[in-house]
Amino acid sequence: MRYDAIVLGLGGMGSAVAAHAAARGMRVLGLERFGPAHARGASHGRTRIIRQAYF
């Protein structure tokens, strides 16, 4: 299968990118290295703040 976009990492930002691209009609493949609710991502611990300006 062919994709218009491949998103590596489905944390907060990757999920937002994948959802936005899919909503625009793109065929999106999302790949995540770790399982859900892991402690190795950028959205864990002290780094879990995501600013509204990023969107």
mmCIF file as Biopython writes it, N, C-alpha, C and O atoms, coordinates in Angstrom:
data_model
#
loop_
_atom_site.group_PDB
_atom_site.id
_atom_site.type_symbol
_atom_site.label_atom_id
_atom_site.label_alt_id
_atom_site.label_comp_id
_atom_site.label_asym_id
_atom_site.label_entity_id
_atom_site.label_seq_id
_atom_site.pdbx_PDB_ins_code
_atom_site.Cartn_x
_atom_site.Cartn_y
_atom_site.Cartn_z
_atom_site.occupancy
_atom_site.B_iso_or_equiv
_atom_site.auth_seq_id
_atom_site.auth_asym_id
_atom_site.pdbx_PDB_model_num
ATOM 1   N N  . MET A ? 1  ? 0.838  -1.175 0.000  1.0 0.0 1  A 1 
ATOM 2   C CA . MET A ? 1  ? 0.000  0.000  0.000  1.0 0.0 1  A 1 
ATOM 3   C C  . MET A ? 1  ? 0.888  1.245  0.000  1.0 0.0 1  A 1 
ATOM 4   O O  . MET A ? 1  ? 1.989  1.229  0.551  1.0 0.0 1  A 1 
ATOM 5   N N  . ARG A ? 2  ? 0.414  2.299  -0.608 1.0 0.0 2  A 1 
ATOM 6   C CA . ARG A ? 2  ? 1.148  3.561  -0.662 1.0 0.0 2  A 1 
ATOM 7   C C  . ARG A ? 2  ? 0.511  4.559  0.302  1.0 0.0 2  A 1 
ATOM 8   O O  . ARG A ? 2  ? -0.708 4.591  0.475  1.0 0.0 2  A 1 
ATOM 9   N N  . TYR A ? 3  ? 1.357  5.368  0.919  1.0 0.0 3  A 1 
ATOM 10  C CA . TYR A ? 3  ? 0.898  6.362  1.883  1.0 0.0 3  A 1 
ATOM 11  C C  . TYR A ? 3  ? 1.332  7.754  1.434  1.0 0.0 3  A 1 
ATOM 12  O O  . TYR A ? 3  ? 2.359  7.919  0.776  1.0 0.0 3  A 1 
ATOM 13  N N  . ASP A ? 4  ? 0.540  8.733  1.797  1.0 0.0 4  A 1 
ATOM 14  C CA . ASP A ? 4  ? 0.901  10.123 1.538  1.0 0.0 4  A 1 
ATOM 15  C C  . ASP A ? 4  ? 1.832  10.651 2.618  1.0 0.0 4  A 1 
ATOM 16  O O  . ASP A ? 4  ? 2.648  11.536 2.363  1.0 0.0 4  A 1 
ATOM 17  N N  . ALA A ? 5  ? 1.710  10.109 3.823  1.0 0.0 5  A 1 
ATOM 18  C CA . ALA A ? 5  ? 2.541  10.550 4.950  1.0 0.0 5  A 1 
ATOM 19  C C  . ALA A ? 5  ? 2.798  9.374  5.875  1.0 0.0 5  A 1 
ATOM 20  O O  . ALA A ? 5  ? 1.923  8.538  6.098  1.0 0.0 5  A 1 
ATOM 21  N N  . ILE A ? 6  ? 4.007  9.322  6.408  1.0 0.0 6  A 1 
ATOM 22  C CA . ILE A ? 6  ? 4.368  8.345  7.430  1.0 0.0 6  A 1 
ATOM 23  C C  . ILE A ? 6  ? 4.823  9.136  8.643  1.0 0.0 6  A 1 
ATOM 24  O O  . ILE A ? 6  ? 5.734  9.959  8.553  1.0 0.0 6  A 1 
ATOM 25  N N  . VAL A ? 7  ? 4.184  8.882  9.778  1.0 0.0 7  A 1 
ATOM 26  C CA . VAL A ? 7  ? 4.497  9.599  11.012 1.0 0.0 7  A 1 
ATOM 27  C C  . VAL A ? 7  ? 5.234  8.641  11.939 1.0 0.0 7  A 1 
ATOM 28  O O  . VAL A ? 7  ? 4.712  7.584  12.296 1.0 0.0 7  A 1 
ATOM 29  N N  . LEU A ? 8  ? 6.446  9.016  12.324 1.0 0.0 8  A 1 
ATOM 30  C CA . LEU A ? 8  ? 7.247  8.211  13.246 1.0 0.0 8  A 1 
ATOM 31  C C  . LEU A ? 8  ? 7.100  8.783  14.648 1.0 0.0 8  A 1 
ATOM 32  O O  . LEU A ? 8  ? 7.499  9.917  14.914 1.0 0.0 8  A 1 
ATOM 33  N N  . GLY A ? 9  ? 6.525  7.988  15.540 1.0 0.0 9  A 1 
ATOM 34  C CA . GLY A ? 9  ? 6.282  8.433  16.907 1.0 0.0 9  A 1 
ATOM 35  C C  . GLY A ? 9  ? 4.869  8.964  17.043 1.0 0.0 9  A 1 
ATOM 36  O O  . GLY A ? 9  ? 4.508  9.958  16.413 1.0 0.0 9  A 1 
ATOM 37  N N  . LEU A ? 10 ? 4.074  8.305  17.862 1.0 0.0 10 A 1 
ATOM 38  C CA . LEU A ? 10 ? 2.668  8.677  18.001 1.0 0.0 10 A 1 
ATOM 39  C C  . LEU A ? 10 ? 2.341  9.193  19.393 1.0 0.0 10 A 1 
ATOM 40  O O  . LEU A ? 10 ? 1.303  8.872  19.972 1.0 0.0 10 A 1 
ATOM 41  N N  . GLY A ? 11 ? 3.249  9.994  19.910 1.0 0.0 11 A 1 
ATOM 42  C CA . GLY A ? 11 ? 2.970  10.684 21.170 1.0 0.0 11 A 1 
ATOM 43  C C  . GLY A ? 11 ? 1.992  11.809 20.912 1.0 0.0 11 A 1 
ATOM 44  O O  . GLY A ? 11 ? 1.228  11.764 19.948 1.0 0.0 11 A 1 
ATOM 45  N N  . GLY A ? 12 ? 2.009  12.803 21.756 1.0 0.0 12 A 1 
ATOM 46  C CA . GLY A ? 12 ? 1.074  13.917 21.617 1.0 0.0 12 A 1 
ATOM 47  C C  . GLY A ? 12 ? 1.185  14.628 20.284 1.0 0.0 12 A 1 
ATOM 48  O O  . GLY A ? 12 ? 0.170  14.871 19.630 1.0 0.0 12 A 1 
ATOM 49  N N  . MET A ? 13 ? 2.377  14.962 19.873 1.0 0.0 13 A 1 
ATOM 50  C CA . MET A ? 13 ? 2.565  15.711 18.629 1.0 0.0 13 A 1 
ATOM 51  C C  . MET A ? 13 ? 2.379  14.817 17.401 1.0 0.0 13 A 1 
ATOM 52  O O  . MET A ? 13 ? 1.729  15.221 16.437 1.0 0.0 13 A 1 
ATOM 53  N N  . GLY A ? 14 ? 2.944  13.610 17.429 1.0 0.0 14 A 1 
ATOM 54  C CA . GLY A ? 14 ? 2.799  12.706 16.288 1.0 0.0 14 A 1 
ATOM 55  C C  . GLY A ? 14 ? 1.355  12.319 16.037 1.0 0.0 14 A 1 
ATOM 56  O O  . GLY A ? 14 ? 0.923  12.236 14.887 1.0 0.0 14 A 1 
ATOM 57  N N  . SER A ? 15 ? 0.606  12.083 17.101 1.0 0.0 15 A 1 
ATOM 58  C CA . SER A ? 15 ? -0.813 11.759 16.956 1.0 0.0 15 A 1 
ATOM 59  C C  . SER A ? 15 ? -1.586 12.924 16.362 1.0 0.0 15 A 1 
ATOM 60  O O  . SER A ? 15 ? -2.474 12.731 15.531 1.0 0.0 15 A 1 
ATOM 61  N N  . ALA A ? 16 ? -1.244 14.141 16.792 1.0 0.0 16 A 1 
ATOM 62  C CA . ALA A ? 16 ? -1.916 15.322 16.248 1.0 0.0 16 A 1 
ATOM 63  C C  . ALA A ? 16 ? -1.624 15.481 14.762 1.0 0.0 16 A 1 
ATOM 64  O O  . ALA A ? 16 ? -2.519 15.803 13.982 1.0 0.0 16 A 1 
ATOM 65  N N  . VAL A ? 17 ? -0.382 15.259 14.373 1.0 0.0 17 A 1 
ATOM 66  C CA . VAL A ? 17 ? -0.007 15.357 12.955 1.0 0.0 17 A 1 
ATOM 67  C C  . VAL A ? 17 ? -0.742 14.306 12.141 1.0 0.0 17 A 1 
ATOM 68  O O  . VAL A ? 17 ? -1.290 14.610 11.081 1.0 0.0 17 A 1 
ATOM 69  N N  . ALA A ? 18 ? -0.758 13.057 12.633 1.0 0.0 18 A 1 
ATOM 70  C CA . ALA A ? 18 ? -1.429 11.975 11.912 1.0 0.0 18 A 1 
ATOM 71  C C  . ALA A ? 18 ? -2.927 12.252 11.776 1.0 0.0 18 A 1 
ATOM 72  O O  . ALA A ? 18 ? -3.497 12.046 10.705 1.0 0.0 18 A 1 
ATOM 73  N N  . ALA A ? 19 ? -3.560 12.709 12.839 1.0 0.0 19 A 1 
ATOM 74  C CA . ALA A ? 19 ? -4.996 13.000 12.794 1.0 0.0 19 A 1 
ATOM 75  C C  . ALA A ? 19 ? -5.292 14.150 11.840 1.0 0.0 19 A 1 
ATOM 76  O O  . ALA A ? 19 ? -6.264 14.099 11.086 1.0 0.0 19 A 1 
ATOM 77  N N  . HIS A ? 20 ? -4.463 15.181 11.868 1.0 0.0 20 A 1 
ATOM 78  C CA . HIS A ? 20 ? -4.670 16.336 10.988 1.0 0.0 20 A 1 
ATOM 79  C C  . HIS A ? 20 ? -4.509 15.933 9.521  1.0 0.0 20 A 1 
ATOM 80  O O  . HIS A ? 20 ? -5.312 16.325 8.675  1.0 0.0 20 A 1 
ATOM 81  N N  . ALA A ? 21 ? -3.482 15.159 9.229  1.0 0.0 21 A 1 
ATOM 82  C CA . ALA A ? 21 ? -3.258 14.718 7.851  1.0 0.0 21 A 1 
ATOM 83  C C  . ALA A ? 21 ? -4.400 13.827 7.370  1.0 0.0 21 A 1 
ATOM 84  O O  . ALA A ? 21 ? -4.861 13.968 6.237  1.0 0.0 21 A 1 
ATOM 85  N N  . ALA A ? 22 ? -4.859 12.913 8.222  1.0 0.0 22 A 1 
ATOM 86  C CA . ALA A ? 22 ? -5.966 12.027 7.848  1.0 0.0 22 A 1 
ATOM 87  C C  . ALA A ? 22 ? -7.251 12.823 7.631  1.0 0.0 22 A 1 
ATOM 88  O O  . ALA A ? 22 ? -8.026 12.518 6.724  1.0 0.0 22 A 1 
ATOM 89  N N  . ALA A ? 23 ? -7.476 13.839 8.459  1.0 0.0 23 A 1 
ATOM 90  C CA . ALA A ? 23 ? -8.670 14.670 8.303  1.0 0.0 23 A 1 
ATOM 91  C C  . ALA A ? 23 ? -8.649 15.444 6.986  1.0 0.0 23 A 1 
ATOM 92  O O  . ALA A ? 23 ? -9.701 15.808 6.461  1.0 0.0 23 A 1 
ATOM 93  N N  . ARG A ? 24 ? -7.464 15.691 6.460  1.0 0.0 24 A 1 
ATOM 94  C CA . ARG A ? 24 ? -7.327 16.385 5.175  1.0 0.0 24 A 1 
ATOM 95  C C  . ARG A ? 24 ? -7.372 15.415 3.991  1.0 0.0 24 A 1 
ATOM 96  O O  . ARG A ? 24 ? -7.165 15.818 2.847  1.0 0.0 24 A 1 
ATOM 97  N N  . GLY A ? 25 ? -7.644 14.138 4.269  1.0 0.0 25 A 1 
ATOM 98  C CA . GLY A ? 25 ? -7.803 13.160 3.208  1.0 0.0 25 A 1 
ATOM 99  C C  . GLY A ? 25 ? -6.545 12.410 2.822  1.0 0.0 25 A 1 
ATOM 100 O O  . GLY A ? 25 ? -6.547 11.673 1.836  1.0 0.0 25 A 1 
ATOM 101 N N  . MET A ? 26 ? -5.470 12.582 3.576  1.0 0.0 26 A 1 
ATOM 102 C CA . MET A ? 26 ? -4.226 11.880 3.268  1.0 0.0 26 A 1 
ATOM 103 C C  . MET A ? 26 ? -4.275 10.455 3.805  1.0 0.0 26 A 1 
ATOM 104 O O  . MET A ? 26 ? -4.926 10.175 4.811  1.0 0.0 26 A 1 
ATOM 105 N N  . ARG A ? 27 ? -3.582 9.575  3.121  1.0 0.0 27 A 1 
ATOM 106 C CA . ARG A ? 27 ? -3.410 8.206  3.617  1.0 0.0 27 A 1 
ATOM 107 C C  . ARG A ? 27 ? -2.184 8.218  4.517  1.0 0.0 27 A 1 
ATOM 108 O O  . ARG A ? 27 ? -1.074 8.497  4.065  1.0 0.0 27 A 1 
ATOM 109 N N  . VAL A ? 28 ? -2.395 7.912  5.802  1.0 0.0 28 A 1 
ATOM 110 C CA . VAL A ? 28 ? -1.352 8.086  6.813  1.0 0.0 28 A 1 
ATOM 111 C C  . VAL A ? 28 ? -1.020 6.753  7.464  1.0 0.0 28 A 1 
ATOM 112 O O  . VAL A ? 28 ? -1.909 5.974  7.808  1.0 0.0 28 A 1 
ATOM 113 N N  . LEU A ? 29 ? 0.274  6.503  7.627  1.0 0.0 29 A 1 
ATOM 114 C CA . LEU A ? 29 ? 0.755  5.361  8.402  1.0 0.0 29 A 1 
ATOM 115 C C  . LEU A ? 29 ? 1.457  5.916  9.628  1.0 0.0 29 A 1 
ATOM 116 O O  . LEU A ? 29 ? 2.394  6.704  9.504  1.0 0.0 29 A 1 
ATOM 117 N N  . GLY A ? 30 ? 1.014  5.514  10.808 1.0 0.0 30 A 1 
ATOM 118 C CA . GLY A ? 30 ? 1.645  5.944  12.053 1.0 0.0 30 A 1 
ATOM 119 C C  . GLY A ? 30 ? 2.405  4.787  12.674 1.0 0.0 30 A 1 
ATOM 120 O O  . GLY A ? 30 ? 1.859  3.697  12.844 1.0 0.0 30 A 1 
ATOM 121 N N  . LEU A ? 31 ? 3.657  5.021  13.012 1.0 0.0 31 A 1 
ATOM 122 C CA . LEU A ? 31 ? 4.504  3.990  13.614 1.0 0.0 31 A 1 
ATOM 123 C C  . LEU A ? 31 ? 4.988  4.453  14.981 1.0 0.0 31 A 1 
ATOM 124 O O  . LEU A ? 31 ? 5.467  5.576  15.139 1.0 0.0 31 A 1 
ATOM 125 N N  . GLU A ? 32 ? 4.857  3.573  15.962 1.0 0.0 32 A 1 
ATOM 126 C CA . GLU A ? 32 ? 5.293  3.883  17.321 1.0 0.0 32 A 1 
ATOM 127 C C  . GLU A ? 32 ? 6.219  2.779  17.800 1.0 0.0 32 A 1 
ATOM 128 O O  . GLU A ? 32 ? 5.904  1.598  17.657 1.0 0.0 32 A 1 
ATOM 129 N N  . ARG A ? 33 ? 7.337  3.147  18.356 1.0 0.0 33 A 1 
ATOM 130 C CA . ARG A ? 33 ? 8.329  2.184  18.825 1.0 0.0 33 A 1 
ATOM 131 C C  . ARG A ? 33 ? 7.874  1.461  20.091 1.0 0.0 33 A 1 
ATOM 132 O O  . ARG A ? 33 ? 8.104  0.261  20.243 1.0 0.0 33 A 1 
ATOM 133 N N  . PHE A ? 34 ? 7.236  2.185  20.988 1.0 0.0 34 A 1 
ATOM 134 C CA . PHE A ? 34 ? 6.863  1.637  22.287 1.0 0.0 34 A 1 
ATOM 135 C C  . PHE A ? 34 ? 5.357  1.421  22.371 1.0 0.0 34 A 1 
ATOM 136 O O  . PHE A ? 34 ? 4.600  1.949  21.557 1.0 0.0 34 A 1 
ATOM 137 N N  . GLY A ? 35 ? 4.930  0.648  23.353 1.0 0.0 35 A 1 
ATOM 138 C CA . GLY A ? 35 ? 3.512  0.413  23.582 1.0 0.0 35 A 1 
ATOM 139 C C  . GLY A ? 35 ? 2.858  1.624  24.240 1.0 0.0 35 A 1 
ATOM 140 O O  . GLY A ? 35 ? 3.545  2.585  24.588 1.0 0.0 35 A 1 
ATOM 141 N N  . PRO A ? 36 ? 1.550  1.589  24.412 1.0 0.0 36 A 1 
ATOM 142 C CA . PRO A ? 36 ? 0.859  2.728  25.033 1.0 0.0 36 A 1 
ATOM 143 C C  . PRO A ? 36 ? 1.243  2.891  26.507 1.0 0.0 36 A 1 
ATOM 144 O O  . PRO A ? 36 ? 1.574  1.925  27.194 1.0 0.0 36 A 1 
ATOM 145 N N  . ALA A ? 37 ? 1.189  4.109  26.955 1.0 0.0 37 A 1 
ATOM 146 C CA . ALA A ? 37 ? 1.457  4.466  28.363 1.0 0.0 37 A 1 
ATOM 147 C C  . ALA A ? 37 ? 2.847  4.044  28.827 1.0 0.0 37 A 1 
ATOM 148 O O  . ALA A ? 37 ? 2.990  3.396  29.864 1.0 0.0 37 A 1 
ATOM 149 N N  . HIS A ? 38 ? 3.864  4.409  28.062 1.0 0.0 38 A 1 
ATOM 150 C CA . HIS A ? 38 ? 5.237  4.099  28.457 1.0 0.0 38 A 1 
ATOM 151 C C  . HIS A ? 38 ? 5.899  5.342  29.053 1.0 0.0 38 A 1 
ATOM 152 O O  . HIS A ? 38 ? 5.379  6.451  28.928 1.0 0.0 38 A 1 
ATOM 153 N N  . ALA A ? 39 ? 7.034  5.149  29.692 1.0 0.0 39 A 1 
ATOM 154 C CA . ALA A ? 39 ? 7.718  6.251  30.376 1.0 0.0 39 A 1 
ATOM 155 C C  . ALA A ? 39 ? 8.929  6.761  29.599 1.0 0.0 39 A 1 
ATOM 156 O O  . ALA A ? 39 ? 9.797  7.406  30.187 1.0 0.0 39 A 1 
ATOM 157 N N  . ARG A ? 40 ? 9.012  6.493  28.305 1.0 0.0 40 A 1 
ATOM 158 C CA . ARG A ? 40 ? 10.188 6.876  27.528 1.0 0.0 40 A 1 
ATOM 159 C C  . ARG A ? 40 ? 9.947  8.018  26.554 1.0 0.0 40 A 1 
ATOM 160 O O  . ARG A ? 40 ? 10.860 8.407  25.826 1.0 0.0 40 A 1 
ATOM 161 N N  . GLY A ? 41 ? 8.752  8.554  26.526 1.0 0.0 41 A 1 
ATOM 162 C CA . GLY A ? 41 ? 8.419  9.572  25.534 1.0 0.0 41 A 1 
ATOM 163 C C  . GLY A ? 41 ? 8.633  10.998 26.019 1.0 0.0 41 A 1 
ATOM 164 O O  . GLY A ? 41 ? 8.903  11.238 27.196 1.0 0.0 41 A 1 
ATOM 165 N N  . ALA A ? 42 ? 8.510  11.925 25.103 1.0 0.0 42 A 1 
ATOM 166 C CA . ALA A ? 42 ? 8.673  13.335 25.422 1.0 0.0 42 A 1 
ATOM 167 C C  . ALA A ? 42 ? 7.489  13.880 26.214 1.0 0.0 42 A 1 
ATOM 168 O O  . ALA A ? 42 ? 7.564  14.990 26.741 1.0 0.0 42 A 1 
ATOM 169 N N  . SER A ? 43 ? 6.413  13.131 26.308 1.0 0.0 43 A 1 
ATOM 170 C CA . SER A ? 43 ? 5.225  13.582 27.041 1.0 0.0 43 A 1 
ATOM 171 C C  . SER A ? 43 ? 5.164  12.986 28.437 1.0 0.0 43 A 1 
ATOM 172 O O  . SER A ? 43 ? 4.083  12.879 29.017 1.0 0.0 43 A 1 
ATOM 173 N N  . HIS A ? 44 ? 6.307  12.598 28.984 1.0 0.0 44 A 1 
ATOM 174 C CA . HIS A ? 44 ? 6.338  11.949 30.293 1.0 0.0 44 A 1 
ATOM 175 C C  . HIS A ? 44 ? 7.116  12.809 31.288 1.0 0.0 44 A 1 
ATOM 176 O O  . HIS A ? 44 ? 8.064  13.505 30.922 1.0 0.0 44 A 1 
ATOM 177 N N  . GLY A ? 45 ? 6.707  12.749 32.522 1.0 0.0 45 A 1 
ATOM 178 C CA . GLY A ? 45 ? 7.443  13.415 33.593 1.0 0.0 45 A 1 
ATOM 179 C C  . GLY A ? 45 ? 7.457  14.928 33.455 1.0 0.0 45 A 1 
ATOM 180 O O  . GLY A ? 45 ? 6.439  15.539 33.128 1.0 0.0 45 A 1 
ATOM 181 N N  . ARG A ? 46 ? 8.609  15.528 33.704 1.0 0.0 46 A 1 
ATOM 182 C CA . ARG A ? 46 ? 8.738  16.989 33.670 1.0 0.0 46 A 1 
ATOM 183 C C  . ARG A ? 46 ? 8.576  17.573 32.279 1.0 0.0 46 A 1 
ATOM 184 O O  . ARG A ? 46 ? 8.305  18.765 32.140 1.0 0.0 46 A 1 
ATOM 185 N N  . THR A ? 47 ? 8.736  16.765 31.259 1.0 0.0 47 A 1 
ATOM 186 C CA . THR A ? 47 ? 8.673  17.277 29.887 1.0 0.0 47 A 1 
ATOM 187 C C  . THR A ? 47 ? 7.282  17.187 29.288 1.0 0.0 47 A 1 
ATOM 188 O O  . THR A ? 47 ? 7.129  17.421 28.089 1.0 0.0 47 A 1 
ATOM 189 N N  . ARG A ? 48 ? 6.275  16.862 30.058 1.0 0.0 48 A 1 
ATOM 190 C CA . ARG A ? 48 ? 4.960  16.607 29.478 1.0 0.0 48 A 1 
ATOM 191 C C  . ARG A ? 48 ? 4.146  17.851 29.135 1.0 0.0 48 A 1 
ATOM 192 O O  . ARG A ? 48 ? 2.971  17.723 28.790 1.0 0.0 48 A 1 
ATOM 193 N N  . ILE A ? 49 ? 4.706  19.013 29.215 1.0 0.0 49 A 1 
ATOM 194 C CA . ILE A ? 49 ? 3.979  20.217 28.829 1.0 0.0 49 A 1 
ATOM 195 C C  . ILE A ? 49 ? 4.009  20.374 27.308 1.0 0.0 49 A 1 
ATOM 196 O O  . ILE A ? 49 ? 5.072  20.299 26.692 1.0 0.0 49 A 1 
ATOM 197 N N  . ILE A ? 50 ? 2.860  20.587 26.720 1.0 0.0 50 A 1 
ATOM 198 C CA . ILE A ? 50 ? 2.752  20.851 25.284 1.0 0.0 50 A 1 
ATOM 199 C C  . ILE A ? 50 ? 2.064  22.201 25.150 1.0 0.0 50 A 1 
ATOM 200 O O  . ILE A ? 50 ? 0.924  22.369 25.582 1.0 0.0 50 A 1 
ATOM 201 N N  . ARG A ? 51 ? 2.736  23.129 24.571 1.0 0.0 51 A 1 
ATOM 202 C CA . ARG A ? 51 ? 2.208  24.488 24.477 1.0 0.0 51 A 1 
ATOM 203 C C  . ARG A ? 51 ? 1.222  24.623 23.325 1.0 0.0 51 A 1 
ATOM 204 O O  . ARG A ? 51 ? 1.379  23.994 22.279 1.0 0.0 51 A 1 
ATOM 205 N N  . GLN A ? 52 ? 0.213  25.444 23.531 1.0 0.0 52 A 1 
ATOM 206 C CA . GLN A ? 52 ? -0.795 25.669 22.502 1.0 0.0 52 A 1 
ATOM 207 C C  . GLN A ? 52 ? -0.160 26.260 21.250 1.0 0.0 52 A 1 
ATOM 208 O O  . GLN A ? 52 ? -0.677 26.053 20.152 1.0 0.0 52 A 1 
ATOM 209 N N  . ALA A ? 53 ? 0.923  26.974 21.381 1.0 0.0 53 A 1 
ATOM 210 C CA . ALA A ? 53 ? 1.593  27.589 20.230 1.0 0.0 53 A 1 
ATOM 211 C C  . ALA A ? 53 ? 2.122  26.550 19.248 1.0 0.0 53 A 1 
ATOM 212 O O  . ALA A ? 53 ? 2.323  26.870 18.077 1.0 0.0 53 A 1 
ATOM 213 N N  . TYR A ? 54 ? 2.352  25.323 19.687 1.0 0.0 54 A 1 
ATOM 214 C CA . TYR A ? 54 ? 2.862  24.279 18.801 1.0 0.0 54 A 1 
ATOM 215 C C  . TYR A ? 54 ? 1.819  23.853 17.780 1.0 0.0 54 A 1 
ATOM 216 O O  . TYR A ? 54 ? 2.166  23.318 16.727 1.0 0.0 54 A 1 
ATOM 217 N N  . PHE A ? 55 ? 0.553  24.084 18.078 1.0 0.0 55 A 1 
ATOM 218 C CA . PHE A ? 55 ? -0.506 23.689 17.163 1.0 0.0 55 A 1 
ATOM 219 C C  . PHE A ? 55 ? -0.787 24.837 16.270 1.0 0.0 55 A 1 
ATOM 220 O O  . PHE A ? 55 ? -1.653 24.745 15.401 1.0 0.0 55 A 1 
#
